[in-house]
Amino acid sequence: MVRLIVYIFLWVFIDDNKRLKRGMDVLFGNDKPNEVKDAVVVPNPKPTPINDKRAEIIDAINYLKNKPTKTKSDRDKIQMLEVVLKSV
């Protein structure tokens, strides 16, 4: 009953329905319990296996060879990686 009287009193002074609802929520609290949605369990993706050393070296060589402009240090690194690749 008190709630109805307060609602009518606020309705006389407040013309915006959203503000009226917010005022009622502030005064009386929210009667509806917060709706809790069912938690969706997302399985953790398995971490991708780390590439073996040989694949990493090949990827690095391909990256350096595909660079549009190669510096002297890039060419040196390519040669070094190719030597390391032969020993692996």
KOLGU-876849 format. One record per residue: residue in one letter; x, y, z of N, C-alpha, C, O in turn; residue number from 1. Coordinates in pm, whole numbers. Example, Ala and Ser with C-alpha at 12.3 -4.5 7.8 and 13.67 -1.06 7.14 Angstrom:
BEGIN
{"a"; {1319; -569; 780}; {1230; -450; 780}; {1320; -330; 780}; {1424; -332; 846}; 1}
{"s"; {1285; -225; 708}; {1367; -106; 714}; {1290; 3; 787}; {1341; 114; 804}; 2}
REM end
This chain:
BEGIN
{"m"; {83; -119; 0}; {0; 0; 0}; {87; 125; 0}; {62; 220; -73}; 1}
{"v"; {192; 121; 84}; {282; 236; 92}; {350; 257; -43}; {370; 369; -88}; 2}
{"r"; {383; 146; -103}; {449; 153; -233}; {360; 220; -337}; {407; 302; -416}; 3}
{"l"; {233; 188; -337}; {138; 247; -431}; {124; 397; -407}; {120; 474; -503}; 4}
{"i"; {117; 437; -283}; {103; 579; -251}; {229; 655; -295}; {219; 763; -353}; 5}
{"v"; {345; 599; -269}; {470; 664; -310}; {477; 670; -461}; {520; 772; -516}; 6}
{"y"; {434; 564; -530}; {436; 562; -676}; {348; 673; -732}; {388; 745; -824}; 7}
{"i"; {229; 687; -678}; {137; 791; -726}; {195; 930; -697}; {186; 1019; -781}; 8}
{"f"; {254; 948; -580}; {314; 1075; -543}; {429; 1110; -640}; {438; 1223; -688}; 9}
{"l"; {515; 1012; -668}; {626; 1037; -760}; {575; 1059; -903}; {631; 1138; -978}; 10}
{"w"; {469; 989; -939}; {412; 1001; -1073}; {362; 1143; -1100}; {366; 1190; -1214}; 11}
{"v"; {315; 1209; -995}; {266; 1346; -1010}; {381; 1441; -1043}; {364; 1534; -1121}; 12}
{"f"; {499; 1417; -983}; {611; 1510; -1000}; {712; 1470; -1107}; {787; 1554; -1157}; 13}
{"i"; {714; 1344; -1144}; {812; 1296; -1241}; {738; 1249; -1365}; {649; 1165; -1357}; 14}
{"d"; {777; 1305; -1480}; {706; 1269; -1602}; {779; 1163; -1686}; {722; 1112; -1782}; 15}
{"d"; {900; 1131; -1652}; {976; 1031; -1727}; {964; 895; -1656}; {995; 882; -1538}; 16}
{"n"; {917; 795; -1730}; {894; 663; -1670}; {1022; 597; -1622}; {1022; 528; -1520}; 17}
{"k"; {1132; 618; -1694}; {1258; 558; -1652}; {1304; 616; -1519}; {1349; 543; -1431}; 18}
{"r"; {1292; 746; -1505}; {1332; 810; -1379}; {1240; 767; -1266}; {1286; 750; -1152}; 19}
{"l"; {1112; 748; -1295}; {1017; 703; -1194}; {1053; 563; -1146}; {1053; 536; -1026}; 20}
{"k"; {1084; 474; -1241}; {1122; 338; -1204}; {1252; 339; -1124}; {1264; 267; -1025}; 21}
{"r"; {1349; 421; -1165}; {1475; 430; -1093}; {1453; 482; -951}; {1515; 434; -857}; 22}
{"g"; {1364; 580; -936}; {1333; 633; -803}; {1269; 528; -714}; {1302; 519; -595}; 23}
{"m"; {1179; 448; -769}; {1117; 340; -692}; {1221; 235; -652}; {1217; 182; -541}; 24}
{"d"; {1313; 205; -744}; {1419; 109; -712}; {1509; 161; -601}; {1553; 84; -515}; 25}
{"v"; {1536; 290; -603}; {1622; 348; -498}; {1550; 345; -364}; {1610; 311; -262}; 26}
{"l"; {1423; 380; -364}; {1349; 387; -237}; {1320; 248; -179}; {1336; 227; -59}; 27}
{"f"; {1278; 156; -263}; {1233; 27; -211}; {1324; -89; -247}; {1301; -202; -204}; 28}
{"g"; {1424; -63; -323}; {1511; -173; -365}; {1444; -251; -475}; {1326; -230; -505}; 29}
{"n"; {1516; -336; -533}; {1462; -416; -642}; {1401; -543; -583}; {1473; -624; -525}; 30}
{"d"; {1269; -560; -597}; {1201; -677; -542}; {1242; -804; -616}; {1248; -912; -556}; 31}
{"k"; {1269; -792; -744}; {1308; -909; -820}; {1453; -943; -788}; {1539; -854; -793}; 32}
{"p"; {1481; -1066; -757}; {1623; -1102; -737}; {1696; -1089; -870}; {1638; -1108; -977}; 33}
{"n"; {1821; -1057; -860}; {1899; -1045; -982}; {1897; -1176; -1056}; {1932; -1281; -1002}; 34}
{"e"; {1856; -1168; -1180}; {1847; -1290; -1259}; {1988; -1335; -1293}; {2068; -1261; -1352}; 35}
{"v"; {2017; -1457; -1255}; {2148; -1513; -1283}; {2132; -1607; -1400}; {2059; -1706; -1393}; 36}
{"k"; {2201; -1576; -1507}; {2194; -1663; -1623}; {2282; -1783; -1598}; {2381; -1777; -1525}; 37}
{"d"; {2245; -1892; -1660}; {2326; -2013; -1648}; {2464; -1985; -1703}; {2479; -1931; -1813}; 38}
{"a"; {2562; -2021; -1628}; {2699; -1999; -1670}; {2732; -2093; -1785}; {2704; -2213; -1781}; 39}
{"v"; {2790; -2037; -1885}; {2830; -2116; -2000}; {2976; -2154; -1979}; {3064; -2068; -1968}; 40}
{"v"; {2999; -2282; -1975}; {3135; -2330; -1953}; {3203; -2343; -2088}; {3162; -2421; -2174}; 41}
{"v"; {3308; -2265; -2104}; {3385; -2271; -2228}; {3511; -2349; -2199}; {3594; -2308; -2117}; 42}
{"p"; {3527; -2461; -2265}; {3648; -2539; -2238}; {3771; -2462; -2283}; {3773; -2398; -2388}; 43}
{"n"; {3873; -2470; -2200}; {3997; -2404; -2235}; {4059; -2475; -2353}; {4076; -2597; -2352}; 44}
{"p"; {4093; -2398; -2456}; {4156; -2465; -2570}; {4293; -2517; -2530}; {4366; -2453; -2455}; 45}
{"k"; {4324; -2632; -2581}; {4455; -2689; -2549}; {4562; -2602; -2612}; {4548; -2560; -2727}; 46}
{"p"; {4667; -2574; -2539}; {4773; -2493; -2599}; {4835; -2567; -2716}; {4855; -2689; -2714}; 47}
{"t"; {4865; -2489; -2817}; {4925; -2551; -2934}; {5065; -2599; -2899}; {5139; -2529; -2830}; 48}
{"p"; {5101; -2715; -2944}; {5234; -2766; -2911}; {5340; -2676; -2973}; {5326; -2626; -3084}; 49}
{"i"; {5445; -2659; -2899}; {5554; -2576; -2945}; {5625; -2649; -3059}; {5652; -2769; -3051}; 50}
{"n"; {5653; -2574; -3165}; {5722; -2635; -3278}; {5858; -2687; -3234}; {5923; -2630; -3145}; 51}
{"d"; {5898; -2794; -3295}; {6031; -2844; -3263}; {6135; -2745; -3318}; {6102; -2657; -3397}; 52}
{"k"; {6256; -2761; -3275}; {6362; -2666; -3310}; {6381; -2657; -3461}; {6402; -2548; -3516}; 53}
{"r"; {6373; -2770; -3528}; {6394; -2771; -3673}; {6290; -2684; -3744}; {6325; -2606; -3832}; 54}
{"a"; {6164; -2696; -3705}; {6058; -2618; -3767}; {6076; -2469; -3736}; {6051; -2385; -3822}; 55}
{"e"; {6118; -2438; -3616}; {6141; -2297; -3580}; {6252; -2237; -3665}; {6241; -2124; -3712}; 56}
{"i"; {6358; -2312; -3684}; {6470; -2261; -3764}; {6427; -2242; -3910}; {6463; -2143; -3973}; 57}
{"i"; {6350; -2336; -3962}; {6302; -2325; -4101}; {6212; -2203; -4115}; {6221; -2130; -4213}; 58}
{"d"; {6123; -2180; -4017}; {6036; -2063; -4020}; {6118; -1934; -4019}; {6087; -1839; -4092}; 59}
{"a"; {6221; -1930; -3936}; {6305; -1810; -3929}; {6378; -1786; -4060}; {6388; -1672; -4105}; 60}
{"i"; {6429; -1892; -4121}; {6499; -1878; -4249}; {6403; -1827; -4356}; {6436; -1737; -4433}; 61}
{"n"; {6283; -1886; -4362}; {6184; -1843; -4462}; {6145; -1697; -4442}; {6129; -1623; -4538}; 62}
{"y"; {6130; -1657; -4316}; {6095; -1517; -4289}; {6204; -1424; -4340}; {6176; -1325; -4407}; 63}
{"l"; {6329; -1457; -4307}; {6439; -1370; -4348}; {6456; -1370; -4500}; {6488; -1266; -4557}; 64}
{"k"; {6434; -1484; -4565}; {6448; -1489; -4711}; {6336; -1412; -4781}; {6357; -1360; -4890}; 65}
{"n"; {6218; -1406; -4721}; {6104; -1339; -4783}; {6097; -1189; -4755}; {6008; -1121; -4807}; 66}
{"k"; {6188; -1138; -4676}; {6188; -994; -4651}; {6219; -920; -4781}; {6307; -961; -4856}; 67}
{"p"; {6148; -812; -4806}; {6172; -741; -4933}; {6311; -677; -4939}; {6376; -681; -5044}; 68}
{"t"; {6357; -620; -4830}; {6491; -561; -4828}; {6571; -630; -4720}; {6536; -628; -4602}; 69}
{"k"; {6680; -691; -4762}; {6764; -764; -4668}; {6888; -681; -4636}; {6952; -627; -4725}; 70}
{"t"; {6920; -674; -4509}; {7042; -605; -4468}; {7155; -707; -4462}; {7134; -827; -4477}; 71}
{"k"; {7273; -657; -4439}; {7390; -746; -4428}; {7372; -841; -4310}; {7407; -959; -4320}; 72}
{"s"; {7318; -790; -4200}; {7298; -877; -4083}; {7194; -985; -4113}; {7205; -1097; -4062}; 73}
{"d"; {7092; -953; -4195}; {6993; -1055; -4232}; {7059; -1167; -4311}; {7032; -1285; -4285}; 74}
{"r"; {7144; -1132; -4407}; {7213; -1234; -4486}; {7304; -1319; -4398}; {7314; -1441; -4416}; 75}
{"d"; {7369; -1255; -4303}; {7455; -1330; -4210}; {7373; -1426; -4125}; {7414; -1539; -4101}; 76}
{"k"; {7258; -1380; -4080}; {7172; -1466; -3997}; {7118; -1584; -4077}; {7106; -1694; -4024}; 77}
{"i"; {7086; -1559; -4205}; {7037; -1669; -4289}; {7144; -1776; -4300}; {7115; -1895; -4285}; 78}
{"q"; {7269; -1736; -4325}; {7377; -1833; -4336}; {7398; -1908; -4204}; {7418; -2030; -4203}; 79}
{"m"; {7394; -1834; -4093}; {7412; -1897; -3963}; {7303; -1997; -3934}; {7330; -2107; -3885}; 80}
{"l"; {7177; -1961; -3966}; {7065; -2051; -3941}; {7073; -2175; -4030}; {7036; -2284; -3988}; 81}
{"e"; {7119; -2158; -4153}; {7132; -2274; -4240}; {7236; -2371; -4188}; {7219; -2493; -4198}; 82}
{"v"; {7346; -2318; -4132}; {7448; -2404; -4072}; {7391; -2477; -3951}; {7413; -2597; -3933}; 83}
{"v"; {7316; -2404; -3868}; {7256; -2466; -3750}; {7155; -2572; -3793}; {7144; -2676; -3729}; 84}
{"l"; {7079; -2545; -3902}; {6979; -2639; -3951}; {7044; -2770; -3995}; {6989; -2878; -3975}; 85}
{"k"; {7162; -2760; -4056}; {7230; -2882; -4099}; {7276; -2965; -3980}; {7283; -3088; -3988}; 86}
{"s"; {7308; -2899; -3869}; {7356; -2974; -3752}; {7242; -3032; -3669}; {7265; -3120; -3586}; 87}
{"v"; {7120; -2985; -3691}; {7006; -3034; -3611}; {6947; -3158; -3672}; {6851; -3213; -3619}; 88}
REM end
